[in-house]
């Protein structure tokens, strides 16, 4: 009876708070949506140098229309500096050979938007902004005779009534205007030429425009440089943009280059390798503008780098800024990676309680499956299961060895926890050497909980046999998998961010389930023959 009153009291309080926050404008049900975020992580492993060194690498910039959050840089004893320069934003790392080896790690949460441009086909040449950069470089040979010949093949109607080829950008524009070819159509023809005439090829290093034209194939750099060379030849202001393509959780070091052309008052993107004309997907991360390298370093510096940027779906309210942001979207005590464990744990615990109390599942403790579920969200299913299996196996061996020494419970538990600390340390070092940065997922597992789990499984194995202990371990893994699915489910994250008072309803549900005293579902299945006989 008391539990029923508590349930209705919690339900009334939660609904009252929810309606009050909606009425006062502190919460908006229309924002129960999801947004896309990329968990960007770049690491630079510097092994050796002939002396003092400086390394400069391009990093994301707010000016490119990105939204950056939780930006962090870890560099150990190395000196770091972030500066805005012509072309982008750069991270400079400095040090001496005595500081090596070292690892520099840059992490940030990135929100992007797809870019799509509706271009006016009737845009006139005199409506273009005053040409900016039309220069020819060693890699972008604007005005080269072979580039001019390629353009002539695309604009035969413009050259039909003239015997001389234009030699200057204004001459090309007068010719195009006379033939009725607008700048948008010319850009489309040049883009289509680089997209279809040049076969995609996986080239390393820098490929200049003329080499790409002669070979008839090129990577992103060669295609983009040839397109810029052709655009500049006809007087269209264009430039290279360099960056990365996000969305992969495995480590990569492949950068990407595409083109931007000035049409009217806007820079319009074109990717002649992946077929994006006047549009870009949200996975494209621009880092610098111009024909620049991703990393600038001195000779004699031995290093390796890579990045990963898996896609994550987060509450849309986290993308709000200023007055539109709610209290729940910017809790000062929490970081994003802590959110799932702290505020979503009650949902996973509700599932564990239901399965244990009503269904009849068993597990090693109540909170351990939730902790293992959070570990899965950080380092993946395989590593989490392997870590738990190895910990349990070696822990049981150590526990049985300590039992033979006739040690009391307190020192035995202290020794077991110390062993688990050493085991976690070795596992972290091994995973880091394999470029699997699992530290966050490992350290979140309380060692005391694992020690109690080892103790529980050992007792079950000694009393009921290895089969019963294995079955208990398997059920724990099953509940951990379900907990991980809840912790990774965007719906619960969105709901809790927008209406944190929903946790009072979870508390009420746990109280109701805790009052259940009937047969569990597994017991009903086990004793189904007896129950059928008792049914009149």
N, C-alpha and C positions, 0 to 999 in steps of 0.2 A: 504493500500500500504506500509506504514511504517512497519507494523507488518510482512508483507511478506519479506521485506528486512532484518529485524532483524532475522527472522527464518533462511533464507539462510546464513546469516553471522554467526550465532551460529553453524549451521550445518557445514559450512566450517571450522570454528575454531576447533570444536570438532574432525572432521576427520583429520585435519592437525596435531593436537597434537597426536592423536592416531597413525597415520602413522609414525610420527617422533619418538615416543617412541618405536615402533616396530623396526624401522630401526636402532635405536641406541642401541638396546638390553635392554632397560629399561622395556619393557613389552613383554611377550611371549604369543601369542594366544593359544599355545599348553597347557598352564597351566590353561585353562578355565575348570578346573575339580573341583571335590569335595573331601574332606578328612573327615575322621571320627574323632570326638572328643567327649570325655565324660566330662560332667560338674560335676566333683566329689565334693561332699560336705559332710563332716562328722561333727557331733555335739556331744559334751559330756556335759550332764547336771549334774553338781555336786551339790547335795542337802545338804549334811551334812558330818561332819567328827568328830572323837573323839579328834582331835588335828591337829597339822601340818601334811601335807600330800604331797605325791609325786605320780604322776600317769604317766605312760609311755605307749604310744601307737605307733604302727608301722604306718608309713606314706610312700607314694610312693617315689621311688628312681630312679634317672636317670640311674643308673647302670644296671637296669633290662631291658634296651632297650626302656624305656618310654621317651616321650617328655613332659615335664611339663612346663606349662605357667600360668601366672597370679596367682601364689601361694600366698595365704594370710592366716594369722592366727589371729583370734580375741579372746582375753582371758580376757578382762576387766582388773582388778587389779592383776590377777594371774601372777606369773612368768613363763615364757616359755623358753625352750631351745631345739634347733634342733641339733642332733648329729648323726654321723655315727658310728656304733658299729658293732661288729661281728654279722652277720646275717641280717643286714638291716639298715634302717634309722628310727630314733625314735624321737617323740615329747614328751618332759618331761614337765609336768605341776606341779607347786609347789605352795603352799599357806597355809593359816591358816584357822581355822574354822571361824574366823571373816570375811573372804573374801567371805563366802558362804551365800546364793546359788549363783552359777555362771554358765555361759555357755561358753564353748570353741568351736569355730567354725573354721574348716580348710576347705579351698576351693582351688581348682586347676583345670585347664583344662588339660586333659590327652589325648595324642595321642598314640595309640598302633598299633601293626601289628600282624596279625595271624602268628603263628609259625608252620612250617611244615618241617619235616626232612626226607630226602630220605636216608634210611639206607642201607648199603651194607650187603647183606645176607652172603657174604663170609668173613666177618670180623673175623679174627682169635683171639684166646685168647691172644696170645703173642703180638698182636697189641694194646691191651688195655693199657691205661696209668697205671702207678704203682698204685695199690689200695691205696685209701686214707682212708676214714672213713668206717670201717667194724665192728665197735664196737656194742655190744649188750647193750641195756639200759633197764630200768624198763618198758618202754612202747613198745620198739622195741626189742623183744627177739630173736635176730639172733642166730642161732645154737641150739635153743630149740628142744628137741626131737620131739615134735609135728610139728614144722616147717619142720624139716628134713623129717618126714614121708610124709608131703604134697608135698615136692619137689620130693621125691622118686616116688610118684604116677604120676608125670608129666614126669619123665625121666626113664621109665621102660626099654627102650632099652639100656640105659647106665648102668643099674644095672643088666642086664640079665646075664652077664658073671662074676659077682663078688658076693661073699657071705657076704662081709662086707660093711657097709655103711661108706662113707667118714666122717671124723670128723673135717676136716679143709678146708678152702676155696681153698688152692692149691690142695688138694686131690680131691675136686669136679671138679676143672677145668681140672685136668689130666684125670678124668673119662669121662667128657663131650667131651674132645678132642679125646679120644680114640673111643667114640661112634659116632663121626662125628657131634656132636651138637655144633654149634657156639654160641657165646654170644648173637647175635641178636635173634636167635630162642629161646634160653632159656628165654630171657626177654619177648618175645611174649607169651610164654607158661605161665609164672608167671603172666603176665598182664591179660591174658584171664582167668586164674583161679580166680583171685580176681574180675574180672568183672562179670563172669557168676556164679561162685560157691557161692559167698557171696551176699545174697539178700540185696538190699538197705534198710536202716532203718534210721529213724530220731532219733538219739541219741544225748542227750545233754551231755556236759562234754567230758572227754578224754577216749577213748576206746583203750586199748592196743591190740597188735597183737594177742596174745594167746586168749584173750576173744572174739575177732572178729572171730577167727578160730573156736573156740568151739561153738559159737552161730550160725555160718553160715550166719550171717547178720551183717551189720555195716553201719555207716555213712561214710562220706569222710575220717574222721580221722582214723577210724579203718581199712578200706580197704587200705589206703595208708601206715599205719604202718605195716600191715601184708605183703604188697608187698615189702617194704623196708627190712623187716626182712628176707624174702625169698631171695631177691637179695644179701644181705650182706652174707647170709649163703653160697652162691655159689661163693663168692669172687667178686661180682660186686659192685663197688662204687656207692652208692645211697644216697639220702637225701630227706627230706620233704621240700616242699615249701608251705607257707601259704599266703593267700590273700583274695580277695573279687571278686565276679562276678558282673560286672557293666552292665548297660543297663536299670535299673528300675528307674522310677521317684518317686515311693513311698518309704517311709522310711523303711529301713531294718537293721537288726543287725546280719545277718547270715554270718559268715566267711566260708572259704573253704580251703581245704588242698589237694595237689596232690603230685606227685612223680617226681623226676629227677634222671636219671641214667647216669653215665659217660660211653659213648660209643665212643671210639677213643679220639678225643680231644674236644668233645662237650657234654654239658649236654642236654639230651633228655627228654622232659616232657611226663608223662603218667598220665591220670586221670581215675582210675578204677571205679569211680562212674558214670561219665557222658560219658564214652566211647570215650576218646580222646587218641589214641595211637600214640606216636611220633608227636603230634600236639597239639596246643592249639588255641582256638578262640581269637579274639581281645578283647573280653569282660573280659577275665581273667586278674586280676590286682595282680601281685606278690608284696608282701610287706616284707616278711622276709624269710630267708633260715634256716631250722633247725626245730626241734620239740619245737617251742616257742609259747607262748600265744600271742594273738593279743594285749591284754592290761595287763600290770602288775601294781598292786596297792596294797596298804596296807589294812590290816583289819580295819574295822570300817569306811570305806569310802562308803557313799551312793551316787551312780551315775547311770546314764543311758546313753547309746550312740546309735547312729544310723547313717546310711549313705544313700545317694541317688546319683545316677550317670546316669542320662538320656543321651541318645545318641544324638549328634547334628552333622549335616553335615555342614561343613564350607569350605570356599575356600581353594583349595589345596595349593595356594601360601602362606597361613599362616603357612604351615608346612615346608617351606623352611628356611634355615639358612644361615648366613654368606653372601657371595657375591651374592648368588642366590636370596636373599630376595629383593623384590622391595620396593620402597618408600611407596606404598599403603598398603603393607602387614604389616607395622610397623609404623602406624601414631602415633606420640608421644602424640597427644592431645586426643586420644581416647582409651578407654578400650573396650574389646570385647562386653560387655553387652550394651555399649553405641552406638555401631556401627549401629545397626538396626534403632534406633531412629534418629540418626543424618544423616547418609548417605543414608538410604533407605526411609526416610520420603518423599522425592520428588516423588518416584514412587507411594507411596500410595496417595499422594496429587494429582498426575496426574489422578489416578483413580477416586478420589472424585470429582475433577473438571469435568471430562468427564461425570460422572453420574449425576451431578447436572446441568451442562450446556447443555448437549446434550440429555440425557435420561429424565431428569426432576425429579430426586430424590431430596428429601429434607433432611436436617439434621440440628442438633443444631451446628451451626458454621461450619467452614471448617476444622480446624486443630483438633478439639475435636475427631472426629472418628479415626484419626491417633493416637492420644494419647491413646485412649481406645484400639486400636489395639496393641500398644506396651505393654499395661498392660496385654493383653491376652497372649502375648508371654512370660511374666514373671511369671504369677500366674495362668494361665489357663482360660478357657472359663467361667466356672461356677462362680468362684470367681469374675471375672471382671464384668459379667452381674449382679451378686448379689450386688456387691459394687455400681455399677452405679444406679441400681434400688433403693437401700436403700438410697443412697445420694440424688437422685432426689425426692423421696417420702418425706423424712424428711426435705429436703431443701425447698420444696414447702410449707410444713406445716409451717415452720419457716418464710418463705417469706410472706405468707398470714397473719400470726400473726403480723409481723412487719408492714404490710400495715395497719392493724387496729389501730396501734399506731401512724399513720400519720407521719412517719419518712421520712426525705428527703433521696435522692438516695445515697449520699456518706456515711453517717453513716449506712444506711441500708445495703449497700454492705459490709462495714467493719464488721458489726455484722454477716452477713451471712458467710463471709470467716472465721471468728473466730469459728463459729459453725462447719464449715466443718473441720477445724483443729482438734477440739475435737472429731468429728466423726471419722476421719482417725486415730487418736491416739487410740481410743477404738477398732476400727476394727483391727489395727495392733497387739494390745495386745491380742485380742481374737484369731487371726489367729496364732500368735506365740505360744499361749498356746495349740493349736491343732497341733503343729509341722508343720505349714504351713508358711514357711518363705517368706512372701509376701512384705516385706518392700520396696524392689527395685521397684516392680510394682506399689505400692501405691504412693510412693513419686514422681514418675515421672509425675503424673497427676497435672498440675498447678492448684492451688486452684482458681485462678482468672478465668480460663476457666470454671471450674465447677460452679462457682458462676454466671457467665454470662449464662451458660446453664440453671441453675435453674430459672434465671430471664426470659429467653426466653420462657421456657415451661410454666411458671406461666402466662405470658402475653397471650400466645396462649390459655391457659385454660380459662382465664377470658374473652377473646374476642370471641373465637370460640367454647369453650366447652371442656370438658374432652376428648371426642372422638378424636378431632383434635390434642390435646396435646399428647394423647397416640399414634396416628399414626405417629406424628413427632418423638417421642421417639423410636418407632419401626424402622423407617427408619434410624435413627442414629445408632441403634444397628446393622442393616444390613450393613451399610457402615463400621462400626467398624470391623465387622467380615471379610469383604473383605480386609480391610487394614491389619488385622492380618495375613491373608493368604499371602499377599505380603511380609510382614516383616519376615515371617517364611520361605519364598521360597528361597532355596539355590541359585537358578539361579541368582536372582538380587544381592545377596551378592557376588557371584563369579564375576559377570560382573563388579560391582562397585569397588571391591578390585583390579581387574586387570586393569581396565580402568576407573578411577574416572572421566575422562573428559566426560563420557557418560551422566553425570548430565546436561551438556550443551544442549544435545539433549532433555532431559526431559523438561528443561526450554523452549526450542523452541516449543515443543509440547503444553505446557500450553499456550504459547502466541497464537498459532494457534487456540486452542479451545476457548480461550477468545474472539476471533473475531467472533464466531458463533452467528448469530442473527436470525436464522430460528426457526420454531416450534420444540419444544422438542418432543421426541418419545411418552411420555405419553400424551402430548397435541394432537398429531396426532391420537392417539387411542381414546381419549375422543371426539374429533370433527371429527371422521372418516365419519359420515353421512353427515355432512356439506361439508367436502372436496370432497366427492363423487358427491354431487349435483353441486359443482362449477367446477368439471372437465368436459370439453366439450366432 
